[in-house]
Amino acid sequence: MTVKAKLYADDDTDRYFHIYYKAKKQASERARLEADLDRMEAEMDKIKCREYKLPKRYEHYFKLTYHKDKFYGYEEREDVIERELQLCGYFAIVTSEKMTASEALNLYKSRDISEKLFGSDKTFLGNRSFRVASSQAAEAKIFIQFIALIIRARIYTLLRKRKAEMPGKPNYLSVPSALKELEKIELIRQPNGNYKLDHAVTATQKVMLGAFGLDEEWIKAQARQIGKDIQNAAMPEEQKDDDEDAENEEY
């Protein structure tokens, strides 16, 4: 459910509140709240008739009775407890831009993944040890890693969206699987010096490319252009000049 409202009283921009409910989250939150209440009651039973000042949090759930700085008893605020139990399992995402609840949740999850990736970049980006000789080199390395995380997060988001659109939810649409599969698209040098794709684009590769808005024809066009660039790079300078002159004359 999505609700349009102000985030605070003097907010001059409308916000979009996307409200969600998760049964699994409801069970865990309810169990956690009930355990906290039981712990509070056990602690208050121990300190009755003693001079003791309980934290403010206790006053939220219980009416506390003091006399001359001594704690004498408590009574549950049933309305407060019942309301919080009813809210277990619900959570909200606030956005400034208009979008559906599904889009907001996917965007939130992708950002959460980015934060987790940045926190665990020691694993797959080699950040466990910087191996640099200066602070300037360290800053450069961190910057490159940050850009790599942004790219990885974008790949993850596009693959996840493509997976949601497909029946059966194929498990090969993950970042590691996609990178490993797309690495197989490569050029080989022919005996005549020309370059061509090693093999045709597979059905799986087509699905992955489709997630990025690409297709087989784009791959073929890029392969032809790269092959020409490689040939030109290996060509002697005199021959390059002759070819350029011939092209100019034809033009």
C-alpha positions as CSV (number, residue, x, y, z in Angstrom):
1,M,0.0,0.0,0.0
2,T,1.3,3.5,-0.8
3,V,0.2,6.7,0.9
4,K,1.0,10.3,-0.1
5,A,1.6,12.6,2.8
6,K,4.1,15.1,4.5
7,L,7.1,13.6,6.3
8,Y,7.0,16.3,9.0
9,A,4.7,19.3,9.8
10,D,6.6,22.0,7.9
11,D,7.7,19.7,5.0
12,D,7.2,21.5,1.7
13,T,7.4,18.3,-0.5
14,D,4.9,15.4,-0.7
15,R,6.4,12.1,0.2
16,Y,5.3,8.6,-0.6
17,F,4.9,6.1,2.2
18,H,5.0,2.5,1.0
19,I,3.7,0.2,3.7
20,Y,4.5,-3.5,3.8
21,Y,3.6,-6.5,5.9
22,K,5.7,-9.7,6.3
23,A,4.3,-12.6,8.3
24,K,7.7,-14.0,9.2
25,K,8.8,-10.6,10.4
26,Q,5.6,-10.3,12.5
27,A,6.3,-13.6,14.3
28,S,9.9,-12.7,15.2
29,E,9.1,-9.1,16.3
30,R,6.2,-10.3,18.4
31,A,8.4,-12.9,20.1
32,R,11.1,-10.3,20.7
33,L,8.6,-7.8,22.2
34,E,7.0,-10.4,24.5
35,A,10.5,-11.5,25.6
36,D,11.5,-7.9,26.5
37,L,8.3,-7.4,28.5
38,D,8.9,-10.6,30.4
39,R,12.4,-9.5,31.2
40,M,11.2,-6.1,32.3
41,E,8.6,-7.6,34.6
42,A,11.2,-10.0,36.1
43,E,13.6,-7.1,36.8
44,M,10.9,-5.0,38.4
45,D,9.8,-7.8,40.6
46,K,13.4,-8.0,42.0
47,I,13.6,-4.3,42.9
48,K,10.3,-3.8,44.6
49,C,10.5,-1.7,47.8
50,R,14.0,-0.6,47.0
51,E,15.4,2.8,46.0
52,Y,15.8,2.4,42.2
53,K,15.0,4.6,39.2
54,L,14.0,2.6,36.1
55,P,14.9,3.8,32.6
56,K,12.4,5.8,30.6
57,R,11.7,2.8,28.3
58,Y,9.9,1.0,31.2
59,E,7.5,3.9,31.5
60,H,6.4,3.5,27.9
61,Y,5.0,0.0,28.6
62,F,4.2,0.2,32.4
63,K,2.7,2.7,34.9
64,L,5.3,2.8,37.6
65,T,4.6,3.5,41.2
66,Y,7.2,5.3,43.4
67,H,7.1,6.5,47.0
68,K,9.9,8.5,48.5
69,D,12.3,7.3,45.8
70,K,11.4,3.6,46.4
71,F,9.9,1.5,43.7
72,Y,6.7,-0.2,44.8
73,G,5.0,-1.7,41.8
74,Y,3.9,-1.5,38.1
75,E,0.8,-1.9,35.9
76,E,0.8,-2.8,32.3
77,R,-0.2,-0.1,29.7
78,E,-2.4,-2.6,27.9
79,D,-3.4,-0.2,25.1
80,V,0.3,0.6,24.3
81,I,1.3,-3.1,24.4
82,E,-1.7,-4.2,22.3
83,R,-1.0,-1.5,19.7
84,E,2.7,-2.5,19.3
85,L,1.8,-6.1,19.0
86,Q,-0.6,-5.3,16.2
87,L,2.1,-3.3,14.4
88,C,4.5,-6.2,14.4
89,G,5.4,-7.3,10.9
90,Y,4.7,-3.9,9.3
91,F,7.4,-1.6,8.0
92,A,7.5,1.4,5.7
93,I,9.8,2.9,3.0
94,V,9.6,6.6,2.4
95,T,10.5,8.0,-1.1
96,S,10.5,11.5,-2.5
97,E,9.8,10.3,-6.1
98,K,6.5,8.6,-7.1
99,M,6.9,4.9,-7.6
100,T,5.0,1.7,-6.9
101,A,5.5,-0.2,-3.6
102,S,7.2,-3.0,-5.6
103,E,9.7,-0.6,-7.2
104,A,10.5,1.1,-3.8
105,L,11.2,-2.3,-2.2
106,N,13.5,-3.4,-5.1
107,L,15.3,-0.1,-4.9
108,Y,15.7,-0.4,-1.1
109,K,17.0,-4.0,-1.4
110,S,19.5,-3.0,-4.1
111,R,20.9,-0.2,-1.8
112,D,21.1,-2.6,1.1
113,I,23.0,-5.0,-1.0
114,S,25.4,-2.1,-2.0
115,E,26.1,-1.3,1.6
116,K,26.7,-4.9,2.4
117,L,29.0,-5.3,-0.6
118,F,31.0,-2.2,0.4
119,G,31.3,-3.6,3.9
120,S,32.6,-6.9,2.6
121,D,34.8,-5.8,-0.2
122,K,37.7,-7.4,1.5
123,T,36.4,-10.7,0.1
124,F,36.2,-10.2,-3.6
125,L,37.9,-6.9,-4.3
126,G,41.2,-7.6,-2.6
127,N,40.7,-4.9,0.1
128,R,41.9,-7.2,2.9
129,S,45.4,-5.8,2.3
130,F,45.9,-2.6,0.3
131,R,49.5,-3.3,-0.8
132,V,50.2,0.3,-1.7
133,A,53.2,2.5,-1.0
134,S,51.4,5.8,-0.4
135,S,48.2,7.3,0.9
136,Q,47.5,8.7,-2.6
137,A,47.6,5.2,-4.1
138,A,45.3,3.9,-1.3
139,E,42.8,6.6,-2.1
140,A,42.9,5.8,-5.7
141,K,42.4,2.1,-5.0
142,I,39.4,2.8,-2.7
143,F,37.9,5.0,-5.4
144,I,38.2,2.4,-8.1
145,Q,36.7,-0.2,-5.7
146,F,33.8,2.1,-5.0
147,I,33.1,2.5,-8.7
148,A,33.3,-1.3,-9.1
149,L,30.7,-1.7,-6.3
150,I,28.3,0.7,-8.0
151,I,28.6,-1.2,-11.3
152,R,28.1,-4.5,-9.5
153,A,25.0,-3.2,-7.7
154,R,23.6,-2.0,-11.1
155,I,24.2,-5.4,-12.6
156,Y,22.5,-7.1,-9.7
157,T,19.5,-4.8,-10.0
158,L,19.0,-5.4,-13.7
159,L,19.5,-9.2,-13.4
160,R,17.0,-9.3,-10.5
161,K,14.4,-7.4,-12.5
162,R,14.9,-9.7,-15.5
163,K,14.6,-12.8,-13.2
164,A,11.3,-11.5,-11.8
165,E,9.9,-11.1,-15.3
166,M,10.7,-14.7,-16.2
167,P,8.7,-17.8,-15.4
168,G,10.4,-20.3,-13.1
169,K,12.9,-17.8,-11.6
170,P,16.1,-19.3,-13.2
171,N,19.0,-19.5,-10.8
172,Y,21.7,-18.5,-13.3
173,L,20.7,-14.9,-13.3
174,S,23.1,-13.9,-10.5
175,V,26.1,-11.6,-10.7
176,P,28.8,-14.3,-10.5
177,S,27.0,-16.6,-12.9
178,A,26.4,-13.8,-15.4
179,L,30.0,-12.6,-15.3
180,K,31.3,-16.1,-15.7
181,E,29.0,-16.9,-18.6
182,L,29.5,-13.6,-20.5
183,E,33.3,-14.0,-20.2
184,K,32.9,-16.8,-22.7
185,I,32.0,-14.3,-25.4
186,E,35.4,-13.7,-27.0
187,L,37.2,-13.1,-30.3
188,I,39.6,-15.5,-32.0
189,R,42.1,-14.7,-34.8
190,Q,41.5,-16.4,-38.1
191,P,44.4,-17.6,-40.4
192,N,43.7,-14.6,-42.7
193,G,44.3,-12.2,-39.9
194,N,40.6,-11.3,-39.4
195,Y,38.9,-11.7,-36.0
196,K,35.5,-13.2,-35.3
197,L,33.5,-14.6,-32.4
198,D,34.7,-17.8,-31.0
199,H,31.2,-19.3,-31.1
200,A,27.6,-18.1,-31.5
201,V,25.8,-16.4,-28.6
202,T,24.0,-19.0,-26.6
203,A,20.4,-18.9,-25.4
204,T,21.5,-18.3,-21.8
205,Q,23.8,-15.4,-22.9
206,K,21.0,-13.9,-24.8
207,V,18.8,-13.8,-21.7
208,M,21.6,-12.2,-19.7
209,L,22.3,-9.6,-22.4
210,G,18.6,-8.8,-22.6
211,A,18.7,-7.8,-18.9
212,F,21.1,-5.0,-19.9
213,G,19.1,-4.0,-23.0
214,L,21.6,-5.7,-25.4
215,D,21.1,-8.4,-28.0
216,E,23.1,-10.7,-30.3
217,E,23.3,-8.2,-33.1
218,W,24.9,-5.6,-30.8
219,I,27.5,-8.2,-29.8
220,K,28.3,-9.0,-33.5
221,A,28.6,-5.3,-34.3
222,Q,31.0,-4.8,-31.4
223,A,33.0,-7.8,-32.4
224,R,33.4,-6.5,-35.9
225,Q,34.5,-3.1,-34.7
226,I,37.0,-4.5,-32.1
227,G,38.4,-6.9,-34.8
228,K,39.0,-3.9,-37.1
229,D,40.6,-1.9,-34.2
230,I,43.0,-4.8,-33.4
231,Q,44.0,-5.2,-37.1
232,N,44.6,-1.5,-37.4
233,A,46.7,-1.5,-34.2
234,A,48.9,-4.3,-35.6
235,M,49.2,-2.7,-39.0
236,P,52.5,-0.9,-40.0
237,E,52.2,2.9,-40.0
238,E,52.9,3.2,-43.8
239,Q,50.1,0.8,-44.6
240,K,47.7,2.7,-42.3
241,D,48.4,5.9,-44.2
242,D,47.9,4.2,-47.5
243,D,44.6,2.8,-46.4
244,E,43.4,6.1,-45.0
245,D,44.4,7.8,-48.3
246,A,42.5,5.2,-50.2
247,E,39.4,5.7,-48.1
248,N,39.6,9.4,-48.6
249,E,39.9,9.1,-52.3
250,E,36.9,6.7,-52.4
251,Y,34.9,9.2,-50.3
